[in-house]
Amino acid sequence: MSKKRGLSLEEKREKILQIFYDSQDFFLLKELEKSGPKKGVISQSVKDVVQSLVDDDLASKDKIGTSVYFWSLPSCAGNQLRTVHRKLNSDLQSSKKRHAELVDQCEALRKGREESDEREEALAELKTIEMKYNELKEEMEKYADNDPAAVQAMKEAIEVAHAAANRWTDNVFTLRQWCSNNFPQAKEQLENMYQEAGITDEFDYLEPLPVISIGAVTDQMLEGDP
C-alpha cells in the first residue's frame, strides 16, 4: 500500500482559506492550528501557511489588545485577484508596446545596411583603418617612456629614492659615531662588523644622477657615444 502524499504549500493555502470562507469569522492562531488538521493541514505548518496568505494579501491580521486575529473574506480575495489581474494586464500591454517599439527600431536600423558591394567595401576599409589604428597605438606605446609626464614621474621617484638612501646613510654614520663614543674599547670588533655589513671606507652619501629618457639613451648609442 503506497504512502499517502502530503499536501503541497498551495494546497495547504487553499485549505486554510476554506476555513476562513466557510465561517467568515475571525480566528486566533491557536484556533486555526486546531482547525487545520481537520482540513488535512498539520498544526505545526499552520502558522507558516497563514503568514504566506497574509504576505500575499489573501488574508488579513490585526492586533486587538494582546491578541492577534486573522480573517479572510471571499470578497477580499476576489478584490485582490482582480487587482493582480489588472496589474498583470497593464504589464502585458506595456511589454507589447515596448516590443513593437523595438521591432520598429530594428527595422529602421536595417535601412541602409542591406548587403551590397558598397557595404562590403566600406566594411573592408573600416577593418583596414582599425588595423592601422592598432599598429599606430602599439607604436606609440613603445615611446611611452619619452612622455614628459612619465619622465617627470621618474624624476620625482628618483629624488624620493635618493633622499631615502641618503637618510639611511646618515643614520648609519650617526650609529657608528654613537658606537665609537660608547664602546671605544670595542673599536676593532666594530670595524670588523662594519666590514662584514659592507660599510667600508667607500661608503658615503649618494650624488644625484641626471634623469634622461630612453630615447636619449638610444640616440647616444646610435651616435656611438658611451
ChimeraX attribute file (.defattr): number of C-alpha atoms within 10 A of each C-alpha:
attribute: neighborCount
match mode: 1-to-1
recipient: residues
	/A:1	3
	/A:2	4
	/A:3	5
	/A:4	6
	/A:5	6
	/A:6	11
	/A:7	13
	/A:8	10
	/A:9	14
	/A:10	10
	/A:11	14
	/A:12	21
	/A:13	20
	/A:14	15
	/A:15	20
	/A:16	24
	/A:17	22
	/A:18	16
	/A:19	19
	/A:20	20
	/A:21	16
	/A:22	10
	/A:23	12
	/A:24	14
	/A:25	13
	/A:26	17
	/A:27	19
	/A:28	13
	/A:29	17
	/A:30	12
	/A:31	12
	/A:32	20
	/A:33	20
	/A:34	14
	/A:35	18
	/A:36	21
	/A:37	16
	/A:38	12
	/A:39	14
	/A:40	14
	/A:41	24
	/A:42	16
	/A:43	17
	/A:44	11
	/A:45	14
	/A:46	22
	/A:47	14
	/A:48	12
	/A:49	21
	/A:50	23
	/A:51	17
	/A:52	16
	/A:53	17
	/A:54	16
	/A:55	11
	/A:56	10
	/A:57	15
	/A:58	22
	/A:59	22
	/A:60	18
	/A:61	17
	/A:62	10
	/A:63	9
	/A:64	8
	/A:65	6
	/A:66	6
	/A:67	9
	/A:68	13
	/A:69	16
	/A:70	19
	/A:71	22
	/A:72	25
	/A:73	19
	/A:74	16
	/A:75	10
	/A:76	15
	/A:77	16
	/A:78	12
	/A:79	12
	/A:80	16
	/A:81	14
	/A:82	12
	/A:83	12
	/A:84	12
	/A:85	12
	/A:86	12
	/A:87	12
	/A:88	12
	/A:89	12
	/A:90	12
	/A:91	12
	/A:92	12
	/A:93	12
	/A:94	12
	/A:95	12
	/A:96	12
	/A:97	12
	/A:98	12
	/A:99	12
	/A:100	12
	/A:101	12
	/A:102	12
	/A:103	12
	/A:104	12
	/A:105	11
	/A:106	11
	/A:107	10
	/A:108	11
	/A:109	10
	/A:110	10
	/A:111	8
	/A:112	9
	/A:113	9
	/A:114	9
	/A:115	8
	/A:116	10
	/A:117	9
	/A:118	10
	/A:119	13
	/A:120	11
	/A:121	11
	/A:122	12
	/A:123	12
	/A:124	12
	/A:125	12
	/A:126	12
	/A:127	12
	/A:128	12
	/A:129	12
	/A:130	12
	/A:131	12
	/A:132	12
	/A:133	12
	/A:134	12
	/A:135	12
	/A:136	12
	/A:137	11
	/A:138	11
	/A:139	11
	/A:140	13
	/A:141	12
	/A:142	10
	/A:143	12
	/A:144	15
	/A:145	15
	/A:146	17
	/A:147	13
	/A:148	11
	/A:149	11
	/A:150	13
	/A:151	17
	/A:152	13
	/A:153	12
	/A:154	16
	/A:155	16
	/A:156	13
	/A:157	12
	/A:158	16
	/A:159	15
	/A:160	11
	/A:161	12
	/A:162	16
	/A:163	15
	/A:164	12
	/A:165	14
	/A:166	15
	/A:167	12
	/A:168	12
	/A:169	17
	/A:170	14
	/A:171	12
	/A:172	15
	/A:173	14
	/A:174	12
	/A:175	12
	/A:176	15
	/A:177	12
	/A:178	12
	/A:179	14
	/A:180	15
	/A:181	11
	/A:182	10
	/A:183	11
	/A:184	11
	/A:185	10
	/A:186	11
	/A:187	13
	/A:188	10
	/A:189	9
	/A:190	16
	/A:191	15
	/A:192	13
	/A:193	12
	/A:194	14
	/A:195	11
	/A:196	10
	/A:197	9
	/A:198	11
	/A:199	16
	/A:200	12
	/A:201	8
	/A:202	7
	/A:203	11
	/A:204	13
	/A:205	14
	/A:206	11
	/A:207	8
	/A:208	10
	/A:209	10
	/A:210	7
	/A:211	13
	/A:212	12
	/A:213	16
	/A:214	14
	/A:215	13
	/A:216	11
	/A:217	13
	/A:218	12
	/A:219	11
	/A:220	12
	/A:221	11
	/A:222	9
	/A:223	9
	/A:224	8
	/A:225	9
	/A:226	6
